[in-house]
Amino acid sequence: MAAPLSLTDLQLSHEIENLLVARNLRGMQSVQPLLAPGYCARAAQLLLNLNGNILIGTGFPVNNTFETDGPVGAIALYLALEQLAATPILVCGDPLYSAVKDHYNSVQLAVGDLDNAKQKSIAILQQLQPQAVISIERAGMTANGRFFNMRGEDISQRCACFDYFMSESHCPSIGIGDGGNEIGMGNIHQRLSHLNIVPSVTTCTELVIADVSNWAAYGIILFLQRWTGISLLEKIKPEDIIRFLSTRGSVDGVTRQNTMTEDGLCYSEGEALLSELITLSQRN
């Protein structure tokens, strides 16, 4: 069990948590009081000093491709954990899998195969024996066993199920989301009726929320940098990661256009937030 956070770390975490929902794009400010303060730092604690496999599930289906929100943060986490001597592995379905497999250690999930998802997930978990599992902006299973996007559309046939990696693993898990329909929101799903979504019921050890899920990854990385003394935040280049994804067919999850944006915001907004986090890390 992780040691209790210091008062300084708890205060910093709360400041970061406020920053991550400052825009309140999809109502996450109303969700924040449902979580015990310090969740950003506690999530980072789950990843500290790990040296084995860490599974990172991402890739929210939009039309016939994937959105930029999620994979950008997943890649940022991947690169940070790699620098910390862990072995990160991206877990996703096509077309995202085909876009990243030649550049990052990846495992493919079958799209739309809900009947066999649990059995296949357990087999992969037994093979890889992860020390932690992270889900960032992945559609989460609802109470009726289906998957829905922010518009209330049933996307089950276009979705690769990652939920069983959370429920069937024997290690800590982190869920990251920005709307209520993502994996991890099951921790508080009974209290999300005020949001205009079909909530996910899939739970996790620690839930982290943000206006844009990618940004939550940066908050977690800040604490990993703080506690290890290894420079991590400065090496994150949102523009480069979004360009990498964009040239491989990604779209903005809000506009559904192939642009250098995330959830309707220019990549520069993410860079500005990252700069704020870097300033916070230097001040505290």
C-alpha positions, 0 to 999 in steps of 0.5 A, a space after each residue: 500500500 502506498 504511503 500517505 501523500 505529504 501535505 505539499 504533494 496533496 496541495 499540489 495535486 489539488 491545484 493540478 486537479 483544479 487546473 485540469 477541469 478549469 474549462 469545464 468542457 463536459 461538466 467535469 467540474 461538477 464531477 470533481 467533488 465526487 472524488 477525494 482530492 489528491 487523485 492525480 498524485 495517488 494515480 502516479 503513486 500506483 506507477 512509481 518504481 515499477 519495472 515490469 509491464 504496464 498496459 495502456 489501453 486507448 483509442 476511442 472509435 469515431 466513425 471508422 477511425 480513432 480520435 486524437 484524445 487518448 492516444 496523445 496522452 497514452 503515448 506521453 505516458 508510454 515515453 515517460 514510463 519507458 524512461 523510468 525503466 518500466 515496459 509500457 505496452 499500448 493496447 488498442 484495436 484497429 485502426 489505431 493498432 496499425 497506426 502505432 504498432 511499428 513505433 510502439 510496443 503494442 497488443 491488438 484487441 479485436 473490434 466488435 468481438 464482445 462475446 469473446 472479449 473477456 476470455 481473450 483479455 484474461 489470456 493476454 493478462 496471464 501472458 503479460 502479467 502487468 504491474 499496472 493497467 491504465 485506461 485513457 479515454 476508452 469507451 467503457 461498458 454501460 450497465 446493459 453491456 454496450 458502449 456509447 459515445 458522447 452523442 448517445 450513439 451505440 458504438 459497440 460494433 466499432 469498439 474494442 473492449 478493454 474493460 476486462 483488463 481492469 476487472 480481471 487483472 490482479 494489479 492496480 488500475 488507473 482510469 482517465 476520462 473527460 465525459 462520464 462514458 469512459 472506463 473508470 467512471 464506474 467508480 461514481 456512475 450512480 452519481 452522474 445522472 446530471 451528465 448528458 451521457 450513458 455512463 460507464 460502469 467499469 471501475 478502477 483503482 484510481 479515477 482521474 478526470 480532465 477537460 481533455 483526457 490527454 491532459 490528465 496524463 501530463 498531471 500524472 507524469 508531473 508527479 513521476 518527475 517530481 518523485 524521481 528527479 528525472 526530466 519527463 514533462 519537458 520531453 512531451 511534444 503534443 504537436 509532434 504526437 498529434 501530427 504523428 496521429 493525424 498523418 495516420 488518419 486520426 480525427 478530432 472527437 468533437 468535430 470529427 475532422 482530421 485536424 491538429 486538434 483534440 476535443 475541438 481545441 488546437 494542440 497549442 491549448 494542450 501545450 499551454 497547459 503543459 507549460 503551466 504544469 512545468 511551471 508548477 513543478 518548478 515552483 513546488 
